[in-house]
Amino acid sequence: MKTLFNGIAILFSILFAYAAIVQFNDPDAYLWFAIYGLAILASILFLVKRLSFLTAVILAVLYLGGTFMLWPEKFEGVEIGQGDIVNIERAREALGLLIVAVVMLVYAIGARMRSRS
């Protein structure tokens, strides 16, 4: 089980880094660098067994809160050309935050399992 959690942390460290890199042309790129940078830091801390259960849960709640704040009033998908570009961009950002929130919950489960063994 330890190997599975470590593999997840390595995979998502890479994916979060990629997500941060592709934000370079976004108008609020620095905000997204920080958002995904924090997720990378949490992934690395999880790998070196320094991410606590409580910290992972707090991060999950914060990212989930961001998901609800950004969720568009009218969800029109995530594909360009299928609706209002503002709604599509907000949906993409919200779904990105939702993915990070779920990963933080996985880290919380992993941290709890570590502390009990």
C-alpha positions in Angstrom: 0.0 0.0 0.0 2.9 2.3 0.7 4.2 1.9 -2.8 0.8 2.7 -4.2 0.5 6.0 -2.3 4.1 6.9 -3.1 3.4 6.2 -6.8 0.3 8.4 -6.6 2.3 11.2 -5.0 5.0 11.0 -7.7 2.5 11.0 -10.5 0.6 13.9 -9.1 3.7 15.9 -8.4 4.5 15.6 -12.1 0.9 16.4 -13.2 0.7 19.4 -10.9 4.0 20.7 -12.2 2.7 20.4 -15.8 -0.6 22.1 -14.8 1.5 25.0 -13.3 3.7 25.3 -16.4 0.8 25.5 -18.9 -0.6 28.5 -16.9 2.2 30.7 -18.2 -0.1 32.6 -20.7 -3.0 32.9 -18.3 -3.9 36.4 -17.1 -3.7 35.3 -13.5 -0.8 32.9 -14.0 1.0 33.7 -10.7 -2.2 32.8 -8.7 -2.3 29.4 -10.5 1.5 28.9 -10.0 0.9 29.3 -6.3 -2.2 27.0 -6.3 -0.4 24.2 -8.1 2.9 25.0 -6.4 1.2 24.3 -3.0 -0.1 21.0 -4.4 3.4 20.1 -5.5 4.8 20.9 -2.1 2.1 18.8 -0.4 2.9 15.9 -2.7 6.6 16.1 -1.9 5.9 16.4 1.8 3.7 13.4 1.5 6.5 11.5 -0.2 9.0 12.3 2.6 6.4 11.5 5.3 6.1 15.1 6.5 2.5 15.8 5.4 0.2 15.3 8.4 -3.4 14.1 8.2 -4.7 17.4 9.4 -2.7 19.5 6.9 -4.0 17.3 4.1 -7.6 17.6 5.2 -7.2 21.4 5.6 -5.8 21.6 2.0 -8.6 19.4 0.7 -11.2 21.7 2.3 -9.5 24.8 0.9 -9.3 23.4 -2.6 -12.8 22.2 -2.4 -13.9 25.6 -1.3 -12.1 27.1 -4.3 -14.0 24.6 -6.5 -17.3 25.9 -5.3 -16.3 29.5 -5.5 -15.2 29.2 -9.2 -17.9 26.8 -10.4 -19.8 28.7 -13.2 -23.5 29.5 -12.7 -24.2 27.6 -15.9 -21.9 24.6 -16.6 -21.3 24.4 -20.4 -18.5 21.9 -20.4 -14.8 22.4 -20.8 -14.4 22.3 -24.6 -13.7 25.6 -26.4 -16.5 26.5 -28.8 -19.2 24.7 -26.9 -20.5 27.7 -24.9 -19.5 31.0 -23.3 -15.7 31.1 -22.9 -15.9 32.6 -19.4 -18.1 29.7 -18.2 -15.8 27.2 -19.9 -12.7 28.7 -18.3 -14.3 28.8 -14.8 -15.4 25.2 -15.2 -11.8 24.2 -16.2 -10.3 26.0 -13.2 -12.9 24.6 -10.8 -12.4 21.1 -12.1 -8.6 21.5 -11.6 -9.2 22.5 -8.0 -11.5 19.6 -7.5 -8.8 17.2 -8.8 -6.4 18.7 -6.3 -8.9 18.4 -3.5 -9.5 14.7 -4.2 -5.7 14.1 -4.3 -5.3 15.9 -0.9 -8.0 13.6 0.5 -6.1 10.6 -0.8 -3.0 12.0 0.9 -5.0 12.4 4.1 -6.0 8.7 4.0 -2.4 7.7 3.3 -1.1 9.9 6.2 -3.8 8.4 8.5 -2.8 4.9 7.5 0.9 5.6 8.1 0.2 7.0 11.6 -1.8 3.9 12.6 0.9 1.4 11.5 
